[in-house]
Amino acid sequence: MSKTILALVASLMMLVAVVWLLQQSDSRPVGSPSPLSSRGEVQTNSAVEITLFCAASNRAVMEVIRAEYEKLTGRQVAIQYGPSQTLLSQLEVSGVGDLYLPADDSFLTLAGDKGLIEEVLPIANMRCGLVVPKGNPQRLKTLTDVFSKKLRLVQANPEAAAVAKLTKEVTSRIGLWQQLDEATRAYRTTVNDVATDVQLGAADVGIVYDAVVHSYPELEFVAVPELSEAVSTVSIGVVRASRQAAAALHFARYVAARDRGMVHYQSHGFQTLDGDAWADSPELSVFAGSMLRPAIERTIIAFERREGVRVSRIYNGCGILVAQMKSGLEPGPTRTLR
């Protein structure tokens, strides 16, 4: 074979190899965790769309947060609303989704027991009570007032909705569930359906969360002593099966940040909990003994990608590290490895 032919063959093989490498570099599926820059920053990928399974009771506040987040980041958030138990069943059966926000964190505990949830970020509390027309025309003060006045009562389905599940648990403990069940004219799919019935005059009173009434100016929330212990904690969980965990966690942190999502939760009548300040890419420092560097470097890189954070590594002798920290060298949340 001539040298010319050999050269052509070699050139062709090199071209094929280059094309193959280019294809491989572009083969990362849309929605996978965003790559890190040389400084460890998460690169925004506007093509990413995360999916949130969200309790219907949080719909009003979540729509505000979603709009703000999408405008700020260019990322898309697809939200499916419904009863907490129904959403959990869908998550379990489908095996897809990125985030789960039920109306009560007992559902996140169930999801965790099933191996469906990786991380949980607490957000706020909601109280169960009565919803009535503005001005409380029936002058209701207790749950037993509803029974004695034979009012048309509606509530959500205890087998599907967190508000009704919690109501049943609390009233069962004090011996009122059977009477409440008998007084209930109808069971609705979601807590929002209950509020709508009262708003339209299809019911005199319903059982809802206090935060839900914020979206219904014609209605009023009445706290009753029988339901004083019926308080739900709202938290958001990252789904273990998520294929874009970093992007999912980014939105979850935004929702749970005290100066971002929690601001809207508070304005919508929720009792917010303590949260971190928002940071697009949180930064933390790891002080580690020099001998540990080969063992932990890959883990730190994987952690940066999974969590969407930047980690500053400071390797040195343990005694030197302790002295540096005592002198004030703590540029962020710090961990010391020995």
Secondary structure, 3 states (H helix, E strand, C coil): CCHHHHHHHHHHHHHHHHHHHHHHHCCCCCCCCCCECCCCCECCCCCCEEEEEEEHHHHHHHHHHHHHHHHHHCCEEEEEEECHHHHHHHHHHHCCCCEEECCCCHHHHHHHHCCCEEEEEEEEEEEEEEEEECCCCCCCCCHHHHHHCCCCEEEECCCCCHHHHHHHHHHHHCCCHHHHHHHEEEEECCHHHHHHHHHHCCCCEEEEEHHHHHHCCCEEEECCHHHCCCEEEEEEEEECCCCCHHHHHHHHHHHHCCCCHHHHHHHCCCEECCCCCCCCCCEEEEEEEHHHHHHHHHHHHHHHHHHCCEEEEEEECHHHHHHHHHCCCCCCCEEEEC
